[in-house]
């Protein structure tokens, strides 16, 4: 696990969470139970604070950072896709942030909202719950339905299961 103190700010990781040794978790970051922090992910709580709820997945090469004295809160079972960049204030429970998406300062994402791959969400935008946003800049393009929720619940559980598997099965062999 790659955890770094920054001054008097130290990460906290709950039991059952898994953090890749190639990820960087720096400063005031609190990671809930059953979270998965993928290879190359960076969570920078050096001058802001980050909180991840239980079962949240921050996939490979994603970055989470926040303005000085800011707080970035991700709820339970949030999915942050590969290579996403987050400077946002809040992502509510079960929301999905697509691969390569960018969420700027002050952004808030409602429960079960989906931000599409490559989407750029401009500063201060508030995405309502159960909405789908796409594009550059982001625009609401649809509603989340039961089929979306079933698919994403399956995907979210895969990462919760990976967080449990990695400590047992991941081994450097060279």
C-alpha positions, 0 to 999 in steps of 0.5 A: 500500500502506498500511503504518504504523510504530508506534514501532519496530514495522514491517510486512513484506510478502512479494513477491507479496502485495497490500495495498489502499491503503485497508487499514491494516497497522500495526506488527508484522505479517508478511504472507506471499507471495501474500496478499490484504489487501482494501479497508478491512481493518485488521491492528493489530500495535501492541502485539501481533504478527500473522503471515499465511502464504502465500496467506491472504486477509483480505477487505474490512473484516475486522479482526485484532488481538491482546492486548498481547504476544500473537501471532495466527498465520494459517496458509497459505491461510486465508480470512478473510471480509468484516467478520470480527473476529479476536482469536484466537491461531491459525488453522491452514492452509486454515481458513475464517472466514465473513463477519461472524464474531467470534473472541475472545481465545485461540481456536484454529481447526484445519486445514480447519475452517469457522467459519460466517458471523455465528458468535461464537466465545467466548474460549478455544474450540478448534475441532478440524480439519475441523469446522464451527461455527455459531451464537451462541455457536459449536457444532460442527455438522458435518464438513468433507468433500471437497466443502467442500475442493474448493469452498474451494480454488477460492475460495482460488485466486481470492484468490491470483490477485487478489493477482497481478492487482491490481498490474497492473489496479487503477487509480484513474481520477478 
